[in-house]
Amino acid sequence: MMLVSLAGYGWDFSRIIARAEQRYSLDMQARWRLQEWQALLENPGNGDTQSLLNTVNRFFNQRLRFADDIDIWGEIDYWATPVESLVKGAGDCEDYAIAKYFSLRRLGIPNDHLRLTYVKAVELNQAHMVLTYYRTPDSEPLVLDNLIDEIRPASQRPDLIPVYSFNAEGLWLASAGGSTQTGSAKQLSRWQDLLRKMRDEGFTEFTAP
């Protein structure tokens, strides 16, 4: 099954943190990062969309240090849940984007306004993931990136070449005229594995396919 809307749902953070204690033996800093995330989601401040985007983008860019999956998890490619990333205090580009996506969904940003977007980072000459926000389906997206803190329109990020994007409801391939929906996120096994892990962590809005 797919991710349902998070708006209006409460996450039981006492349960989530208790499960994290059991699974990861939290140290003081990890517990502090999880509690700060809880505080952000429960009291985000000014509720306009741009403020939420800025707050969430800045939160994860400041709380997580960049590291490769092989150094964090001993695997070449591992998609971490927001809890896993905050426990470690580290993540790669996918982990930043994933944590921002679920946080903004919890704060009420509609799913069809957000996409996890794979790009080619030209200067790094490698694949990279960012979170993109669309005010309308046809509008130019804003880019939330761990490489820079400023949220810019895609046209102001010539260093990023889009390849494909997805969210809980769809999968899009980049094209010269924008993007074309080509399928469902169910096609992405790592995405489905991520939802299973979040369910196991106590996020009851998530179910395995």
TORPA-4810 file (N, C-alpha, C, O; in nm, 3 decimals):
<nodes>
NODE_1_0.084_-0.119_0.000_0.000_0.000_0.000_0.088_0.124_0.000_0.206_0.119_0.032_M
NODE_2_0.027_0.236_-0.037_0.103_0.360_-0.045_0.094_0.437_0.085_0.012_0.407_0.172_M
NODE_3_0.179_0.537_0.097_0.177_0.626_0.212_0.049_0.708_0.210_0.016_0.770_0.108_L
NODE_4_-0.023_0.709_0.320_-0.141_0.793_0.329_-0.102_0.932_0.375_0.011_0.953_0.419_V
NODE_5_-0.194_1.026_0.364_-0.167_1.162_0.407_-0.132_1.166_0.555_-0.195_1.100_0.637_S
NODE_6_-0.029_1.246_0.587_0.013_1.256_0.726_-0.056_1.370_0.798_-0.058_1.374_0.921_L
NODE_7_-0.112_1.464_0.723_-0.175_1.579_0.786_-0.287_1.533_0.877_-0.374_1.455_0.837_A
NODE_8_-0.284_1.581_1.000_-0.389_1.546_1.094_-0.358_1.423_1.176_-0.430_1.393_1.271_G
NODE_9_-0.252_1.352_1.143_-0.214_1.235_1.219_-0.112_1.275_1.325_-0.031_1.364_1.303_Y
NODE_10_-0.117_1.209_1.439_-0.017_1.232_1.542_0.083_1.118_1.543_0.044_1.001_1.537_G
NODE_11_0.210_1.152_1.551_0.313_1.051_1.567_0.341_1.040_1.716_0.365_1.141_1.782_W
NODE_12_0.338_0.922_1.769_0.362_0.898_1.911_0.512_0.892_1.934_0.573_0.786_1.925_D
NODE_13_0.572_1.009_1.963_0.717_1.014_1.974_0.769_0.941_2.097_0.883_0.895_2.097_F
NODE_14_0.689_0.929_2.201_0.735_0.851_2.316_0.756_0.706_2.273_0.852_0.641_2.315_S
NODE_15_0.667_0.656_2.191_0.680_0.520_2.138_0.796_0.510_2.040_0.873_0.414_2.044_R
NODE_16_0.808_0.609_1.953_0.914_0.608_1.852_1.052_0.613_1.918_1.142_0.539_1.879_I
NODE_17_1.068_0.700_2.019_1.197_0.711_2.086_1.226_0.587_2.170_1.340_0.543_2.179_I
NODE_18_1.122_0.530_2.230_1.141_0.406_2.307_1.189_0.294_2.216_1.278_0.217_2.253_A
NODE_19_1.131_0.284_2.096_1.176_0.182_2.001_1.319_0.209_1.955_1.398_0.116_1.938_R
NODE_20_1.351_0.336_1.936_1.487_0.371_1.896_1.587_0.334_2.006_1.698_0.289_1.977_A
NODE_21_1.547_0.352_2.131_1.633_0.312_2.244_1.661_0.162_2.238_1.774_0.119_2.258_E
NODE_22_1.557_0.084_2.210_1.573_-0.061_2.204_1.661_-0.104_2.087_1.742_-0.196_2.099_Q
NODE_23_1.643_-0.037_1.974_1.712_-0.080_1.851_1.855_-0.027_1.843_1.942_-0.096_1.790_R
NODE_24_1.879_0.094_1.894_2.006_0.161_1.868_2.086_0.198_1.992_2.198_0.246_1.979_Y
NODE_25_2.033_0.178_2.113_2.103_0.217_2.237_2.149_0.363_2.226_2.269_0.391_2.216_S
NODE_26_2.055_0.453_2.229_2.080_0.594_2.203_2.178_0.654_2.303_2.169_0.630_2.423_L
NODE_27_2.272_0.733_2.252_2.353_0.815_2.342_2.281_0.949_2.361_2.176_0.973_2.301_D
NODE_28_2.337_1.034_2.443_2.270_1.159_2.478_2.248_1.248_2.356_2.143_1.310_2.342_M
NODE_29_2.348_1.254_2.266_2.335_1.340_2.149_2.228_1.289_2.054_2.152_1.368_1.999_Q
NODE_30_2.220_1.158_2.034_2.117_1.101_1.946_1.979_1.129_2.002_1.888_1.166_1.928_A
NODE_31_1.962_1.111_2.132_1.832_1.137_2.195_1.796_1.285_2.182_1.681_1.319_2.157_R
NODE_32_1.894_1.370_2.197_1.872_1.515_2.185_1.828_1.550_2.042_1.738_1.632_2.025_W
NODE_33_1.891_1.490_1.941_1.853_1.520_1.802_1.709_1.474_1.775_1.634_1.545_1.709_R
NODE_34_1.671_1.357_1.824_1.535_1.309_1.804_1.434_1.399_1.875_1.327_1.427_1.821_L
NODE_35_1.467_1.445_1.994_1.377_1.533_2.067_1.364_1.668_1.998_1.257_1.729_1.999_Q
NODE_36_1.473_1.715_1.939_1.466_1.841_1.863_1.378_1.825_1.739_1.303_1.916_1.703_E
NODE_37_1.387_1.710_1.674_1.301_1.683_1.559_1.155_1.683_1.602_1.070_1.743_1.536_W
NODE_38_1.126_1.618_1.712_0.990_1.617_1.766_0.942_1.760_1.791_0.830_1.795_1.754_Q
NODE_39_1.026_1.842_1.855_0.988_1.981_1.884_0.963_2.059_1.756_0.870_2.140_1.750_A
NODE_40_1.044_2.036_1.654_1.024_2.105_1.526_0.889_2.068_1.465_0.818_2.156_1.417_L
NODE_41_0.854_1.941_1.466_0.730_1.896_1.404_0.607_1.940_1.482_0.501_1.961_1.425_L
NODE_42_0.622_1.953_1.613_0.508_1.992_1.696_0.493_2.143_1.707_0.383_2.193_1.730_E
NODE_43_0.604_2.216_1.690_0.600_2.362_1.701_0.687_2.424_1.592_0.796_2.474_1.621_N
NODE_44_0.641_2.420_1.466_0.726_2.468_1.356_0.735_2.619_1.344_0.809_2.669_1.259_P
NODE_45_0.663_2.694_1.427_0.667_2.839_1.418_0.573_2.890_1.311_0.464_2.835_1.292_G
NODE_46_0.614_2.995_1.241_0.533_3.053_1.135_0.497_2.945_1.034_0.584_2.880_0.978_N
NODE_47_0.366_2.925_1.012_0.322_2.811_0.934_0.315_2.832_0.785_0.266_2.743_0.715_G
NODE_48_0.362_2.946_0.729_0.354_2.960_0.584_0.454_2.866_0.519_0.555_2.829_0.579_D
NODE_49_0.424_2.828_0.396_0.500_2.721_0.330_0.647_2.753_0.318_0.731_2.667_0.346_T
NODE_50_0.681_2.875_0.276_0.822_2.908_0.258_0.898_2.896_0.389_1.012_2.848_0.391_Q
NODE_51_0.836_2.938_0.499_0.902_2.927_0.629_0.923_2.781_0.668_1.027_2.746_0.723_S
NODE_52_0.823_2.696_0.640_0.838_2.554_0.670_0.951_2.493_0.588_1.032_2.416_0.640_L
NODE_53_0.957_2.526_0.460_1.065_2.475_0.375_1.201_2.517_0.431_1.292_2.435_0.442_L
NODE_54_1.214_2.645_0.465_1.342_2.695_0.515_1.379_2.629_0.648_1.495_2.590_0.669_N
NODE_55_1.280_2.615_0.736_1.308_2.560_0.868_1.352_2.414_0.859_1.451_2.375_0.922_T
NODE_56_1.280_2.335_0.783_1.314_2.192_0.770_1.446_2.174_0.697_1.528_2.092_0.737_V
NODE_57_1.468_2.250_0.591_1.593_2.240_0.516_1.712_2.272_0.605_1.811_2.199_0.606_N
NODE_58_1.702_2.381_0.680_1.810_2.424_0.768_1.833_2.324_0.881_1.947_2.297_0.919_R
NODE_59_1.723_2.270_0.937_1.733_2.177_1.049_1.822_2.057_1.014_1.916_2.025_1.086_F
NODE_60_1.791_1.991_0.902_1.867_1.870_0.869_2.007_1.903_0.816_2.100_1.828_0.841_F
NODE_61_2.022_2.014_0.745_2.155_2.053_0.700_2.248_2.081_0.817_2.369_2.059_0.808_N
NODE_62_2.191_2.128_0.929_2.272_2.159_1.046_2.290_2.039_1.139_2.394_2.027_1.204_Q
NODE_63_2.192_1.951_1.146_2.199_1.841_1.242_2.275_1.720_1.190_2.327_1.641_1.269_R
NODE_64_2.282_1.705_1.058_2.348_1.588_1.001_2.480_1.629_0.935_2.487_1.731_0.866_L
NODE_65_2.583_1.550_0.957_2.707_1.568_0.881_2.701_1.474_0.761_2.646_1.364_0.770_R
NODE_66_2.759_1.516_0.651_2.758_1.431_0.533_2.860_1.319_0.548_2.973_1.341_0.591_F
NODE_67_2.817_1.198_0.513_2.907_1.083_0.509_2.850_0.983_0.409_2.729_0.979_0.386_A
NODE_68_2.938_0.904_0.350_2.894_0.802_0.254_2.834_0.683_0.328_2.869_0.655_0.442_D
NODE_69_2.742_0.614_0.259_2.676_0.498_0.318_2.775_0.392_0.365_2.755_0.329_0.469_D
NODE_70_2.881_0.372_0.288_2.977_0.268_0.324_3.042_0.298_0.459_3.076_0.206_0.534_I
NODE_71_3.058_0.426_0.491_3.120_0.464_0.618_3.020_0.460_0.733_3.057_0.434_0.847_D
NODE_72_2.891_0.486_0.703_2.789_0.487_0.809_2.735_0.347_0.832_2.725_0.302_0.946_I
NODE_73_2.699_0.278_0.722_2.624_0.153_0.731_2.700_0.031_0.680_2.653_-0.081_0.694_W
NODE_74_2.817_0.053_0.622_2.891_-0.059_0.566_2.830_-0.113_0.439_2.858_-0.227_0.401_G
NODE_75_2.745_-0.033_0.372_2.680_-0.072_0.248_2.703_0.037_0.143_2.721_0.155_0.176_E
NODE_76_2.703_-0.004_0.016_2.727_0.092_-0.092_2.612_0.190_-0.104_2.634_0.309_-0.123_I
NODE_77_2.487_0.140_-0.093_2.369_0.225_-0.110_2.264_0.184_-0.008_2.206_0.076_-0.016_D
NODE_78_2.240_0.272_0.089_2.145_0.243_0.197_2.057_0.366_0.217_2.108_0.477_0.236_Y
NODE_79_1.924_0.347_0.212_1.832_0.458_0.236_1.790_0.454_0.382_1.718_0.363_0.424_W
NODE_80_1.834_0.551_0.458_1.806_0.556_0.601_1.675_0.628_0.628_1.638_0.721_0.557_A
NODE_81_1.606_0.584_0.732_1.489_0.657_0.780_1.535_0.784_0.849_1.652_0.795_0.885_T
NODE_82_1.446_0.881_0.869_1.486_1.000_0.946_1.538_0.964_1.085_1.633_1.027_1.133_P
NODE_83_1.478_0.865_1.150_1.526_0.824_1.282_1.668_0.771_1.273_1.753_0.810_1.352_V
NODE_84_1.694_0.684_1.177_1.829_0.629_1.162_1.931_0.740_1.138_2.039_0.739_1.197_E
NODE_85_1.897_0.836_1.052_1.990_0.945_1.023_2.018_1.029_1.147_2.132_1.068_1.173_S
NODE_86_1.912_1.058_1.223_1.930_1.141_1.342_2.003_1.065_1.452_2.079_1.126_1.528_L
NODE_87_1.982_0.936_1.462_2.056_0.856_1.560_2.206_0.861_1.526_2.288_0.882_1.615_V
NODE_88_2.240_0.843_1.400_2.380_0.846_1.358_2.436_0.988_1.356_2.556_1.009_1.373_K
NODE_89_2.346_1.086_1.335_2.393_1.223_1.320_2.464_1.245_1.188_2.543_1.337_1.173_G
NODE_90_2.434_1.157_1.090_2.504_1.162_0.962_2.415_1.099_0.855_2.324_1.022_0.884_A
NODE_91_2.444_1.135_0.731_2.370_1.078_0.620_2.433_1.119_0.489_2.517_1.209_0.484_G
NODE_92_2.392_1.052_0.381_2.433_1.097_0.249_2.317_1.176_0.188_2.218_1.203_0.256_D
NODE_93_2.329_1.212_0.060_2.231_1.303_0.001_2.089_1.246_0.005_1.994_1.320_0.028_C
NODE_94_2.074_1.115_-0.018_1.940_1.056_-0.012_1.879_1.071_0.126_1.759_1.097_0.139_E
NODE_95_1.961_1.055_0.229_1.909_1.060_0.365_1.862_1.200_0.403_1.761_1.215_0.472_D
NODE_96_1.934_1.302_0.359_1.888_1.440_0.380_1.752_1.461_0.313_1.658_1.512_0.375_Y
NODE_97_1.743_1.421_0.186_1.619_1.443_0.110_1.502_1.367_0.171_1.391_1.420_0.180_A
NODE_98_1.525_1.242_0.212_1.420_1.160_0.271_1.370_1.222_0.401_1.249_1.232_0.424_I
NODE_99_1.461_1.265_0.486_1.422_1.324_0.615_1.342_1.452_0.594_1.245_1.476_0.665_A
NODE_100_1.381_1.533_0.498_1.309_1.657_0.469_1.170_1.626_0.413_1.072_1.691_0.450_K
NODE_101_1.162_1.527_0.325_1.033_1.491_0.265_0.932_1.450_0.373_0.822_1.505_0.377_Y
NODE_102_0.968_1.355_0.459_0.873_1.307_0.558_0.840_1.415_0.661_0.727_1.419_0.712_F
NODE_103_0.935_1.500_0.693_0.907_1.609_0.787_0.806_1.707_0.729_0.712_1.747_0.798_S
NODE_104_0.824_1.744_0.605_0.731_1.839_0.542_0.594_1.776_0.520_0.492_1.845_0.530_L
NODE_105_0.590_1.647_0.491_0.461_1.580_0.482_0.390_1.583_0.616_0.269_1.609_0.622_R
NODE_106_0.462_1.558_0.723_0.403_1.561_0.857_0.353_1.701_0.893_0.256_1.715_0.967_R
NODE_107_0.418_1.803_0.839_0.380_1.941_0.865_0.268_1.989_0.773_0.229_2.106_0.777_L
NODE_108_0.216_1.898_0.690_0.097_1.930_0.611_0.120_1.969_0.468_0.024_2.006_0.400_G
NODE_109_0.244_1.963_0.419_0.268_1.994_0.277_0.213_1.878_0.195_0.252_1.763_0.218_I
NODE_110_0.123_1.903_0.099_0.064_1.793_0.021_0.169_1.713_-0.055_0.270_1.767_-0.100_P
NODE_111_0.143_1.585_-0.068_0.237_1.496_-0.135_0.267_1.539_-0.278_0.381_1.529_-0.323_N
NODE_112_0.165_1.589_-0.350_0.187_1.622_-0.490_0.267_1.751_-0.510_0.292_1.793_-0.623_D
NODE_113_0.305_1.815_-0.398_0.392_1.933_-0.407_0.539_1.897_-0.385_0.627_1.982_-0.401_H
NODE_114_0.566_1.772_-0.349_0.702_1.731_-0.313_0.747_1.613_-0.397_0.670_1.522_-0.425_L
NODE_115_0.874_1.616_-0.436_0.934_1.501_-0.505_1.079_1.485_-0.459_1.152_1.582_-0.441_R
NODE_116_1.118_1.360_-0.440_1.258_1.326_-0.421_1.318_1.314_-0.560_1.270_1.235_-0.641_L
NODE_117_1.421_1.393_-0.588_1.468_1.407_-0.726_1.615_1.368_-0.739_1.702_1.426_-0.674_T
NODE_118_1.640_1.269_-0.823_1.778_1.234_-0.857_1.827_1.329_-0.965_1.757_1.355_-1.063_Y
NODE_119_1.947_1.379_-0.946_2.009_1.470_-1.042_2.153_1.425_-1.064_2.207_1.342_-0.990_V
NODE_120_2.214_1.481_-1.165_2.359_1.471_-1.179_2.417_1.601_-1.126_2.385_1.709_-1.176_K
NODE_121_2.503_1.591_-1.026_2.573_1.709_-0.975_2.694_1.732_-1.064_2.792_1.657_-1.058_A
NODE_122_2.687_1.836_-1.146_2.786_1.857_-1.251_2.926_1.876_-1.193_3.022_1.814_-1.240_V
NODE_123_2.938_1.960_-1.091_3.070_1.990_-1.038_3.131_1.869_-0.967_3.253_1.852_-0.967_E
NODE_124_3.045_1.786_-0.907_3.094_1.665_-0.841_3.107_1.548_-0.937_3.173_1.448_-0.908_L
NODE_125_3.041_1.562_-1.054_3.039_1.456_-1.156_2.989_1.324_-1.097_3.050_1.219_-1.114_N
NODE_126_2.876_1.333_-1.026_2.819_1.212_-0.968_2.670_1.229_-0.946_2.617_1.340_-0.950_Q
NODE_127_2.603_1.116_-0.922_2.459_1.120_-0.891_2.438_1.185_-0.755_2.522_1.176_-0.666_A
NODE_128_2.323_1.251_-0.742_2.293_1.326_-0.621_2.141_1.330_-0.605_2.069_1.326_-0.705_H
NODE_129_2.093_1.338_-0.483_1.949_1.350_-0.461_1.918_1.478_-0.385_1.990_1.516_-0.292_M
NODE_130_1.809_1.544_-0.426_1.759_1.663_-0.358_1.609_1.645_-0.338_1.548_1.554_-0.395_V
NODE_131_1.551_1.731_-0.258_1.405_1.738_-0.247_1.359_1.860_-0.324_1.416_1.968_-0.310_L
NODE_132_1.255_1.843_-0.406_1.202_1.956_-0.482_1.058_1.984_-0.440_0.980_1.893_-0.412_T
NODE_133_1.025_2.112_-0.436_0.891_2.158_-0.398_0.828_2.230_-0.517_0.889_2.319_-0.577_Y
NODE_134_0.704_2.190_-0.551_0.629_2.250_-0.662_0.507_2.323_-0.606_0.421_2.262_-0.543_Y
NODE_135_0.500_2.454_-0.628_0.381_2.528_-0.583_0.256_2.480_-0.655_0.149_2.468_-0.595_R
NODE_136_0.270_2.452_-0.784_0.164_2.390_-0.865_0.231_2.279_-0.946_0.354_2.278_-0.958_T
NODE_137_0.154_2.186_-1.003_0.216_2.077_-1.079_0.304_2.123_-1.193_0.399_2.054_-1.231_P
NODE_138_0.274_2.241_-1.250_0.350_2.289_-1.366_0.450_2.398_-1.332_0.515_2.451_-1.421_D
NODE_139_0.463_2.433_-1.205_0.551_2.542_-1.169_0.697_2.497_-1.163_0.726_2.378_-1.151_S
NODE_140_0.786_2.593_-1.170_0.928_2.563_-1.154_0.953_2.520_-1.010_0.909_2.589_-0.918_E
NODE_141_1.022_2.410_-0.988_1.041_2.364_-0.850_1.148_2.443_-0.776_1.240_2.499_-0.836_P
NODE_142_1.132_2.447_-0.645_1.236_2.495_-0.556_1.319_2.375_-0.510_1.265_2.266_-0.493_L
NODE_143_1.448_2.396_-0.492_1.540_2.286_-0.462_1.591_2.297_-0.319_1.653_2.396_-0.280_V
NODE_144_1.563_2.192_-0.240_1.616_2.180_-0.104_1.733_2.083_-0.111_1.715_1.966_-0.145_L
NODE_145_1.851_2.131_-0.078_1.974_2.057_-0.105_2.064_2.060_0.017_2.067_2.159_0.091_D
NODE_146_2.138_1.953_0.039_2.235_1.954_0.149_2.366_2.020_0.109_2.449_2.049_0.195_N
NODE_147_2.387_2.044_-0.022_2.511_2.107_-0.066_2.515_2.255_-0.033_2.622_2.309_-0.004_L
NODE_148_2.399_2.321_-0.036_2.389_2.462_-0.001_2.264_2.480_0.085_2.167_2.406_0.071_I
NODE_149_2.267_2.580_0.172_2.152_2.603_0.261_2.042_2.684_0.195_1.925_2.671_0.232_D
NODE_150_2.076_2.767_0.098_1.976_2.852_0.033_1.886_2.769_-0.057_1.935_2.689_-0.137_E
NODE_151_1.756_2.788_-0.045_1.659_2.722_-0.132_1.642_2.807_-0.257_1.599_2.922_-0.248_I
NODE_152_1.675_2.751_-0.371_1.670_2.827_-0.496_1.579_2.759_-0.597_1.559_2.637_-0.591_R
NODE_153_1.522_2.837_-0.691_1.451_2.774_-0.804_1.546_2.689_-0.885_1.666_2.715_-0.890_P
NODE_154_1.492_2.587_-0.949_1.575_2.496_-1.027_1.656_2.568_-1.134_1.769_2.529_-1.165_A
NODE_155_1.600_2.675_-1.192_1.671_2.750_-1.297_1.797_2.818_-1.244_1.886_2.854_-1.321_S
NODE_156_1.804_2.835_-1.112_1.923_2.894_-1.051_2.020_2.789_-0.999_2.114_2.820_-0.926_Q
NODE_157_1.995_2.663_-1.038_2.087_2.554_-1.001_2.136_2.484_-1.127_2.106_2.366_-1.148_R
NODE_158_2.211_2.555_-1.213_2.262_2.492_-1.336_2.361_2.381_-1.308_2.397_2.305_-1.398_P
NODE_159_2.406_2.371_-1.183_2.499_2.264_-1.145_2.429_2.130_-1.126_2.495_2.028_-1.105_D
NODE_160_2.295_2.129_-1.134_2.218_2.007_-1.115_2.138_1.976_-1.242_2.063_2.060_-1.290_L
NODE_161_2.155_1.856_-1.294_2.080_1.812_-1.413_1.982_1.704_-1.370_2.025_1.595_-1.331_I
NODE_162_1.849_1.730_-1.376_1.752_1.630_-1.329_1.752_1.505_-1.414_1.769_1.509_-1.535_P
NODE_163_1.733_1.391_-1.346_1.728_1.261_-1.413_1.590_1.197_-1.395_1.521_1.169_-1.493_V
NODE_164_1.549_1.176_-1.271_1.413_1.130_-1.244_1.374_1.170_-1.103_1.459_1.204_-1.021_Y
NODE_165_1.244_1.166_-1.076_1.193_1.205_-0.945_1.078_1.115_-0.906_1.019_1.047_-0.991_S
NODE_166_1.046_1.114_-0.777_0.936_1.030_-0.729_0.885_1.084_-0.597_0.952_1.163_-0.530_F
NODE_167_0.764_1.041_-0.562_0.710_1.062_-0.428_0.626_0.939_-0.396_0.637_0.836_-0.463_N
NODE_168_0.543_0.947_-0.296_0.467_0.830_-0.254_0.365_0.785_-0.358_0.311_0.674_-0.347_A
NODE_169_0.338_0.867_-0.457_0.231_0.836_-0.551_0.276_0.819_-0.695_0.197_0.771_-0.778_E
NODE_170_0.398_0.856_-0.729_0.435_0.848_-0.869_0.585_0.852_-0.893_0.664_0.875_-0.802_G
NODE_171_0.621_0.829_-1.020_0.759_0.828_-1.065_0.764_0.904_-1.197_0.684_0.879_-1.287_L
NODE_172_0.858_0.999_-1.208_0.868_1.085_-1.326_1.008_1.080_-1.383_1.106_1.078_-1.309_W
NODE_173_1.018_1.077_-1.516_1.146_1.089_-1.585_1.161_1.231_-1.636_1.067_1.290_-1.689_L
NODE_174_1.280_1.286_-1.619_1.306_1.421_-1.669_1.309_1.419_-1.821_1.355_1.323_-1.883_A
NODE_175_1.259_1.526_-1.880_1.260_1.539_-2.026_1.287_1.685_-2.060_1.289_1.772_-1.973_S
NODE_176_1.309_1.711_-2.188_1.342_1.847_-2.231_1.232_1.946_-2.194_1.260_2.062_-2.165_A
NODE_177_1.108_1.901_-2.196_0.996_1.990_-2.167_0.952_1.990_-2.023_0.854_2.055_-1.988_G
NODE_178_1.023_1.919_-1.939_0.986_1.914_-1.798_1.003_1.773_-1.745_1.116_1.728_-1.727_G
NODE_179_0.893_1.702_-1.720_0.901_1.565_-1.673_0.775_1.490_-1.714_0.670_1.550_-1.735_S
NODE_180_0.789_1.359_-1.726_0.680_1.274_-1.771_0.659_1.164_-1.669_0.752_1.091_-1.635_T
NODE_181_0.535_1.150_-1.619_0.509_1.044_-1.523_0.514_0.910_-1.594_0.452_0.890_-1.699_Q
NODE_182_0.589_0.818_-1.537_0.612_0.690_-1.602_0.571_0.570_-1.517_0.576_0.457_-1.565_T
NODE_183_0.531_0.593_-1.395_0.496_0.478_-1.312_0.472_0.515_-1.168_0.439_0.629_-1.136_G
NODE_184_0.490_0.416_-1.082_0.459_0.429_-0.940_0.584_0.407_-0.857_0.677_0.339_-0.899_S
NODE_185_0.585_0.467_-0.737_0.696_0.444_-0.645_0.703_0.299_-0.599_0.803_0.257_-0.542_A
NODE_186_0.597_0.222_-0.623_0.601_0.080_-0.591_0.710_0.008_-0.669_0.754_-0.100_-0.631_K
NODE_187_0.754_0.069_-0.779_0.861_0.010_-0.860_0.997_0.022_-0.793_1.091_-0.045_-0.833_Q
NODE_188_1.007_0.106_-0.691_1.135_0.132_-0.626_1.145_0.047_-0.499_1.082_0.078_-0.398_L
NODE_189_1.224_-0.058_-0.505_1.232_-0.150_-0.391_1.290_-0.082_-0.267_1.248_-0.114_-0.156_S
NODE_190_1.383_0.009_-0.284_1.442_0.075_-0.167_1.339_0.165_-0.098_1.341_0.180_0.024_R
NODE_191_1.250_0.224_-0.175_1.143_0.305_-0.118_1.050_0.218_-0.035_1.011_0.256_0.075_W
NODE_192_1.012_0.102_-0.087_0.925_0.012_-0.013_0.994_-0.040_0.113_0.930_-0.054_0.218_Q
NODE_193_1.123_-0.068_0.104_1.199_-0.109_0.222_1.201_0.002_0.327_1.191_-0.024_0.447_D
NODE_194_1.212_0.126_0.281_1.213_0.240_0.372_1.081_0.251_0.447_1.081_0.275_0.568_L
NODE_195_0.969_0.234_0.379_0.839_0.241_0.444_0.824_0.130_0.548_0.766_0.152_0.654_L
NODE_196_0.874_0.011_0.517_0.868_-0.099_0.614_0.946_-0.065_0.740_0.900_-0.088_0.851_R
NODE_197_1.065_-0.008_0.720_1.147_0.027_0.836_1.079_0.133_0.922_1.084_0.126_1.045_K
NODE_198_1.014_0.230_0.859_0.946_0.334_0.936_0.828_0.277_1.013_0.801_0.317_1.126_M
NODE_199_0.759_0.183_0.951_0.651_0.115_1.024_0.707_0.044_1.147_0.649_0.052_1.255_R
NODE_200_0.820_-0.024_1.131_0.880_-0.096_1.243_0.929_-0.001_1.352_0.938_-0.039_1.469_D
NODE_201_0.961_0.122_1.315_1.006_0.221_1.412_0.891_0.283_1.491_0.914_0.355_1.588_E
NODE_202_0.767_0.255_1.449_0.652_0.307_1.522_0.573_0.412_1.448_0.481_0.470_1.505_G
NODE_203_0.606_0.437_1.321_0.528_0.531_1.240_0.410_0.454_1.182_0.420_0.396_1.074_F
NODE_204_0.302_0.455_1.253_0.190_0.365_1.222_0.117_0.403_1.094_0.035_0.325_1.046_T
NODE_205_0.144_0.523_1.037_0.077_0.559_0.912_0.138_0.486_0.793_0.086_0.496_0.682_E
NODE_206_0.249_0.412_0.815_0.317_0.345_0.705_0.288_0.196_0.710_0.290_0.135_0.817_F
NODE_207_0.260_0.138_0.595_0.234_-0.006_0.588_0.319_-0.065_0.479_0.354_0.002_0.382_T
NODE_208_0.353_-0.189_0.495_0.429_-0.259_0.392_0.339_-0.291_0.275_0.218_-0.309_0.294_A
NODE_209_0.393_-0.299_0.154_0.311_-0.332_0.037_0.264_-0.475_0.046_0.194_-0.523_-0.043_P
</nodes>
